[in-house]
């Protein structure tokens, strides 16, 4: 898969991939170091260390070679006597700064967006002076500078500040989620294992509480998938995404949007079809189901799910909040199916087949048949019949 995010200008049907790309750079979170591959994010019990710095872990030679394009600039830093693995943002900033200084064309290479505009990372850089109005963010930056000084990293303070503000305010970062190919435990299901920098103009995507696209990460890949038909009446399709969590009422959504300087005028906000929806009740219901899902794969808790049923009310709530297709719905449905088909006394081949036929088209749209979530779902279904 190419790191370029160019896509053809055309209408999109539900389930189509609008575009896909890899991050320019990425880092995994500190707590997953030595457990997941630093490049492909796969979980492995036989990871191999970088023999030079002993701080990076890879599942195979190919992953190490691919990551070396960027790791080679930080490897010497990681080898220092005083180096310790910092937070993911700190390491991502270090990698970004070193690559921008030392990697030929890293910050100047042009990429064509799905709107046809050619942009480079330098085009998206934000001047650091804006941070002086935010004491908290500036204090964090000063702490990072102190860390860099402690690691004997030579750096240009102004350039580092610009990249720091770009990462903080440029909306270029997306969380990288991990879905196991085989069930491990609930805590690993869709957990955020890292963060990637994706080249995307902040204003390229408009917010809507009734979006027509969603972002899904599949391993290292970033996919924008159509969850509604997108017509192409103008020269370019109008891409709308939810830039905030939607499981809140109009007033709460408006407050969240204020923090990113957006005011939503979508049909949901104007007509308020959810005005009588009890969001608190929904969250309590979801919480009760998560208790069941968290016991999947724990033999000592099998009895917990012996009377479990797939709750139609939960999914009526979710459709009212998210619409017909949404990753939240797909993931809740898959977890409910696994819980029901594997442990419930009410499970049967005919019921499992019925639920599979309801759930499969939804997961196909939101994640696609190549996604680990889809494959995990199909695997549990196969075992249940």
N, C-alpha and C positions, 0 to 999 in steps of 0.2 A: 504493500500500500504506500502510495506516495504521500509525502508531507504536504504537497500542494492541496489547497482546498477548493480548486476550481470545479464547477459543475455546469452542465448544460442548462441554458435557460429554457424551461419547458414546464408544462403543467405536471403536477404530481398527484398520484392516487394514494389513498390510505395504505400505509405499509411500505411505500417507496422510501429508499434512502436518498435524501436530498443532497447530502454530501458526507464524505468520510475522510478522515485524515489521522495522522499520528501527531503527537505533540512535538514541538521543536525541541524541548527539553522536558525532563520530568525527574522526580525524586520520590522514593517511597518514604513513608512515615517511620520515625525512629523505632517504634515498637514492633515493626515488621522486618527490621533489618536482621539478616541471618535466617529468616523463615521464608521470605518470598524473594524471588529473583529481582535484583535491582533494575533489570532491563524489562523483562516481559511480565513481571509481577506474579508469575506462577509460584505456587507454594511447593516446596520440595524439602525432603530430609537429607538430600545429598548435594547441597550447594557448595560451590567452590569459591574460595576467597581470591580476590586480586592479590597476587603474590608480592606486589610492590608496596601497597599501602595496608593490606589486610582489613580494609574497611568496606569493600564492596563485595557482593555475593551474587554469583550467577549459576543458573541451572545447567548451562552448557557453554561450550566454547563460542558458538555462534552469537549468543547473547552478549558475551564479554567483548567480542570483536565489534559488534554493532555499537555498544555503549562506549567503547574506547575513543570514538570520534570526539566525545565530549569529556569523558572521564580523564583523558590524558592531561588536561589542563589543571585539574584539581587533585590528581593523584599525589603529586609532590606535597601539596598542602596537607592531604590526609595522612601522609607519612610522617608528618612532624611530631616531635616528642610531646607537644602540648595539645595536639588536636583531640577533640572529643566530638562525637556525632551530635550535632545540634538538631533543632526542630526543622521540619520539612521546609518551611518557608525560608529559613536562614540558608539551608543548603541549596535551595533552588535559586536564591539570589546570588549566592557564590558562583554557582554554575553559569548563570546568565551573565554575570559580570565578566568572568574569565573568558567565556566563549565570545562575548562581544568584543573583547580586547585582542584575543589571540587566534580565534578561528576565522579563517579567510572568508569573507562575504557572509558571515553568520547573521549580522544585523542589517546588512544592506541588500541581501538577496530578495528579489521581488517575487511575490506570490499572487496569483490571480484568484480573487474571491468569487463566490457564486454570483455576485452582482457585476462581475466583469472588471472591477477595479483592481489595479496592481498596487500592492502595498508591501512594505518591508517592516521589519521589527523597529527599525529606526523611525519610521513614519509614525509609529504608535507610541513612541517614547514621550513621557509626560515630564515637564520641567519640575524639578524638585522643590522649587520655592513655594509651591502651594501647601506644602506640609507644615510650614512655619505657623499656620493658623490652627494647627491641631497638635497640641502639646503632647498628648498621649502617643500619637504616631511618631512624633519627632523623638520622644524619649526612647521608643523602641529602636528607632534608627541609630541613635547614639549607642545603645547597648550592642547593636550589631557591629558598629564601628569598633567598639572596645573588644569584641570577640575577634574581629579580623586582625586587630593590632596584636592580640594575644597569640594568634597563629602565625604572626610575622608575614601577613599577606600584604604586599605592596598594592595600594589602590589609590585611585583618584576620587576624593571624597564627593566632588560634585557629580561625577558620572555615576558613582554608586548610589547617590541620593536620587538621581533621575530614574535609575532602574528600580530602586526600592519603591518609589511613588508609582511607577508604571505598573508594577506587580500589585500594589495595594489598591490602586484606583482604576486601572485600565480594563478591568473585567476580562482579562486574558486567561485566567486560571480556572481550571475545571478539576473537580475531584475524580480520581480514578478508582472505580469500584471493582471489587473482586467477587466473582461467582465461582465456587468450586466445581470442577468437572464431575466430581462425585461428592455426596454429602459428607461433610466433616462435622460441623455443628452450626447452630443458628447464628452465633456471633460472627461467623465468617460469611454468612449469606448476604451479599451486597454490601459488605463493609468497605469503607474508604481506606485503601491501603497506601494511597499516594496522591500526588498532585502534578498536573501537567500544564505547560504553557502552550496554548493554542493560538495561532495567529488569526485573530478575528476582530474586525472593527467594532467598537462598542455600539455604534448606532446602526450596525448592519441588521440587528434583530430588534424588532419592536416588542414591547411587553403586551400581553393580553391575558386576562383571567380565563379566556376560552381559547387557548393556543391551538395552532394547526401543526406545530412540530414539537418534538422533544429530543433532548440529548440523551444518548445511551452510550456508555463505554463498554467495549467488548475487548477485554484484555487491555492492551495499550491503545487500541483504536477508539476514536471518537466518531460517533455517527449521529447525524441529525436525521430523524425519521419523521415522515409525514403521518400525523394521527387524524388528519382530515384531508379531504381533497383540496388541492391548492390550484386554483385557476391561474392562468397567465394572460389576463386581459390587457395588462400594461406590458412594457418592455421587459420587466422582471417580475417574478412572483413575489407576493408579499409574505414574508416569513414572520410569524408571530410566535413568541415563546413566553412561558410563564417564568419571570425573573425572580419570583418570590414563591414561598409555599402557599398553596391555595386552600389549605384546610383551616380557613379562618373567615370571619364575616367581612362584609364590605368595609366597615370602619377600620378593622385591623389590617386588612390588605392595603388600604389607603395609607395607613401609618407606615407600613413597611416600604411602600413605593416612594414615600417622601424621602427616605434615606438614600435612594438612588435617583432622586429627582425625576420621577415619573408620575404622571397622573393618568389613570386608566379610564377610557371611555368605551370599554367593550360592552356588549349587550348584557353581560352578567352584572356589571356594575351599574348600568343605566336602568335595567328592568328588574333587577334583584329577584331572580327566580328562587334564590336560596334564602330569602329573608326569614322564612319560618323554620329553616333547618337548624337543628340543635347541634352545634359543633362540639359542645362539651360532651353530650351524650355519645356522639360519634367517636370521640377520642377515648372515652371510657370503654366503649365496645371494642375498639381496636386494641386497646391495652389488654383486655381480657383474652383476646385471641392470641396476642403475642406471648402470653404465658403458656399457652398450649404449644405454639410453634417452637418456643425455646426448649421444650422438652424432647423434640424430635431427635432421635439418635441416642437418647439416654435410657438404657434398658431399665434402670431403677425407677424411671418415671413413666413407663409405658401405660400404667393404669390411669394416668392423668388424662389420656386421650381416648380411653375406651368408649366413652359416650360422645365423642366429638362429632359434630355435624358441620357441614359447610353452611355458613349463615347467610341466607339471602338478604337479610336486613343490612348487614355490613356492606354488601356490594350495592345495594340500593343507595345507601349513604354515599359511597365512593363515586358512583356514577353521577349523583347530584352535584358532588364537589368537583370532580375531575372531568366528567364527560364520558363518552363511550369507551375511549382508549386512553390509557395512561399507564406509565410504568408502575405507579403505586398499586393500581388495580391488578395488573399482571402478577406482580410479586406476591401480593396478598392471596390471590387465587391459587397460585402454585403452592405456596406454603400451606394453605387450607387443604388443597388436594393431597399433598404428601401426608399431612396429619391424618386426614380422613381415610385415605386408601391404605395406609400402612398400619394404622393402630385402632381405628374405630370398629366397634362391634356392629355398627350399622352399614359398614362397607360391603359392597357386593360387586361382582363383575359387571352387572348391568348398570348399577348406579355409577360405578367408576367410568364406564364407557360414556354414559350420559354427560357426566361432568367434564370428561376429557373433550368431548365434542363442543361443549360450551366454552371451555377455557382456551383450547388450542388456537382458534382464530385470533383471539385477543393478544396472546403472547406472540403470535406470528407477526402481528402488526407492530407491536411496541418494541420487540427485541429482534425478531427474525429467527429463522430456523438454524442459523449458524451460531447463535448466542449460547453460552453455557447454561443459562437459565432455561432456555427452551429444551436443550438436550437433557438436562436434569429432570425436567418435567416428563418428557417422553420416556425416560428410563424408569421412573417410578410408576408410570402408567403401565408400561410393559410388564413390570414385575407384579402388578396388581391384578392382571388378568391371566 
